[in-house]
Amino acid sequence: MNMDEVIARINELAAKNKTVGLTEAELEERAKLRRIYIDSVTGNLKNHLENTTIVYPDGSKKKVTKK
């Protein structure tokens, strides 16, 4: 599943939960899809931060590091 499909399915389950409720299988599916989405967002953020550099007023650059 690509991320658009994951988000679409999460939204379908959220709408169904508000109207008629979810079965146990759907609750498990929702939890798995949410974990996939969270892991994707976290991974993208980490990747973005690893490739970030700080440019100081004097023109020097420093790569962002973990604390």
N, C-alpha and C positions, 0 to 999 in steps of 0.2 A: 504494500500500500504506500502510495506517496502521501506527503503531508496534507495535501488538499483533500484527499479521500478520508484521511484520519479525522481532520477537523470537521468535515461534512458529517461523518458518522457520529462524532461526539455531539454535534448540534442536533442531529436527529434523535439521539437518545435523550438529550436534555429536554427537547420538546415533548417527547413521549412521556418522560418522567413527570412533567408538569401536568399532563392531561390524565393519563390512565395509570401511570406507574410502570415500573420495570420488573421483569422477572429476575430470578437469581442469575441466569445465564447472561442476561443483558447487563446486570450490575457488574459481573465479572468482566465482560467485554468492555464496558465503560472504564473500569479501573485500568485495564491493560492499555486501552487507547490513550487514556490520560497520561500513563507512565511513558508511553512512546513519545507523546507530544512534549512532556516536560524534559525528557532526556534529549530530544532534538534541540529544544530552545537552549538548554544548558550547554550542550556541545557547541552550538553555534556561537554562543556568548564567549565560551572559553577560547575557541578558535580565533574569534575577533580580537580578544584581549591579547592573545599571544602574538598577534601580528601588529600590535599598536606601538607606536613610538611617540615619545614626548619631544616636541621641538621647543627649546628654550629661546628667549629673546635674543641671546647672543648667536643663535644659529646652530648651536650644538644639539645633537639628538641623543636620546637615551631610550633603549627598549624597555617596555614595562616588564617588571619582574614580580614574582610572587613574594608576598611578605612572609 
